[in-house]
Every structure is written in C-alpha cells, then in structure tokens.
C-alpha cells in the first residue's frame, strides 16, 4: 500500500492582486493604470438651519461647482462607529493627575457616562470625502495592444519615471486647489488627506472589523511584498 501524505492547502493569491491600487505616495493614490487620485475630507454644514438667502447662495455655488467640472469626481459618504479612545485616554490622564478629590470624582463619573452612552447608543460618525482624479492625456492615446498588455500586467503601467510622476503631482495639486476654493465658496471646509491618512482610510475600508478591533499598525513598520522581475 502507498501511504498518502496529508498536505496543507496552498494559500490562494493575495487580495492585493485584485485591487486597483498600485501604490500610495506623495499624498495621492496611484492606480495600476497610471492614473492618480487625491482625496479631500470635507466638513458638513447644517443646511436646514440656514436662512433662505443662505440656502439659495449655497445652491448657486454648488451649481457653479458642478458646471465648472471638466472631469468626473466621486463623492463618498462613510459611516463608522465613533472612536473616542483618544478622548477617554485624556480623561483618564486628567483623573490620574488632578489633585482635587471632588473634580477627580466628577471626571470619573463623566468618563463612565460617555463610555456607556457611546456603547449603548451605537453612535455613528459620518465622514464626507471628495475623490479627485487625474488621467493624463497620454493614457487616452494608447493603442489597443498597449491597453491589452496593461490589462494582462497592470502593475507595469504604474511604474512611472520621475517626470511622469512630477507631472501627475503638479496637475493633481492644481485640481485640488481649485476644488477646495469652490468648496469654500459653499461654506465647506476641506483638507487633503496626506499619505498616512490615505493608508488609514483604505485600510479601514477593506478591513473594517480588524481596524475597529486593533487599529492600524505603525506605518513605518508595515512591510510590502514586491514582485521581482528578471529579464534576460
């Protein structure tokens, strides 16, 4: 009889292979097709509390913003459970260092009240994002065979030289500045996400359960797998 060895199933391909993101750097998302994205975090306003004149001005500014767009944008609304860990840590630190016994007791009661309120109420926090793309004109001039080769090996399209990368950074920065100015005309404050914030955002999107339980590790300690190509 021939004995059979128990073999562990081979791990499947990493999910990273199926993502459109090739790299996150220089405060932008670089996709595998060579296009880039910037993400703005946009504050909200209470439209219902505005006067009729203010509401009309906001609507007109929004119409102007839409009519001025020469490229598609993406508006993303994300709901996530409110994270108050940092706030609670500051309260515990104050409770530990304060000398007044009465204030220490009040801080402890307030900290317990806030913790129970968030835990029982399942308070959600809404985040508003505006995704701004930049698709270089050179990408639109690619022939069928070039596009086919990039479809078979999309990572190759993301290997940009310094000049191409600098052009994308500059052009995307201009679009971000214009968009922020138009959002400001509507009374909407915005901030462009930097590299670390972008990594945290996409990590949270693709790993919501893990992020809520463990959070994101130190960015500098994250290791990325790189493919090695040998030519000869």
Secondary structure, DSSP 8 states (H G I E B T S, - for coil): --------------GGGG-SEEEEETTEEEETTS-EEEEEEE----GGGS-HHHHHHHHHHHHHHHHH-SS-EEEEEEEEE---HHHHHHHHHHHHH---HHHHHHHHHHHHHHHHHHHHHT-EEEEEEEEEEE--HHHHT--HHHHHHHHHSGGGGG---HHHHHHHHHHHHHHHHHHHHHHHHTT--EEE--HHHHHHHHHHHH-HHHHHHH----GGG-----------
